[in-house]
Amino acid sequence: LWSIIHREYTIGVGVNYDTAFNPTNTTTGRFSERHRQQRSSKRLRRTAKESVRHSHLLVLYHTKIVHLALAEMANSKQKPLSLKGLRWLFNDYGPMLRWNHRVDIGGTFLIECVRSRHVKESVIVACIKELIERRGALPNVSAVAPGAQRPQKKRQTHKTIPEGAALSIHDEGDNGEYSITALCVASARGMTSVVKYLLRIGACTQQRGTGRFRLFINPHKTFLGKCLTPLEFAEGMKNAEKMHGINDVDLTSLNRCIKLLVKS
């Protein structure tokens, strides 16, 4: 059984996950054919179960590397997010990545793309299409809201969660107080084409989130939404922009997002 499970990690992958992997090696994580066929002593050989565990941890390690690189692109002016750069990351460290996994800092691939700055909206749409249609990302998986810290709970001994297990759409006991979805981010930022695409593929309009966003009229001012739906985020941003004297022309994108969310 463990051998069958381990085969799922190695089919179609250029990396032999059953060979020794050095976590300090930050090149590409790939191995030569000579090293792949290198003989090892019987004492150092892994069992099928150990191979599955090792391969799973390596997939999580690669997922974390890709997420960190994606987050850097999402906030960079010199090397902003692009479809070509995104595919290069996925091809270099994939194809076995956890597309809906929430990494240690709380983000997901999809939400990092929607958060991207210094890039056209059409590029963001192309990147999230790549994630959802070709990689299997789910639009309703939430990420931890930036700066949100959940209260520490005592660890329960009767319920254990496997390391790196996929998170559900909602965390237990979280009604949007500590998380945010891609649709909430797109609605608050007034990204009409992104909102339209997410609604078309079935993004939930009632899933609540928490987040802080810069105002268009004054980037030094922010709007903080707590436990709001995507529609409430868009309306809250619109009201905050009006309070700081924005023109009606500059509210066009937010008004379009509100109309799309109301119709849905």
Protein Blocks (a to p, Z undefined) as FASTA:
>chain_A
ZZmmmmmmmgopabdfkbccdfklcknopacfklmmpccdfklpccfklmmmmmmmmmmm
mmmmmmmmmmmmmmcfklgcdfklmmmmmmmmmmbdcfkbccfkopafklmmmmpghiaf
klmmmmmmmmmmmnopafkbccddehiacddddddfkbccdehiacdfbdghiahjagcc
fklmmmmnopaklmmmmmmnopafkbccddddddfklmkbccddehiafklmmmmmmmmm
mmnopafklmmmmmmmmmmmmmZZ
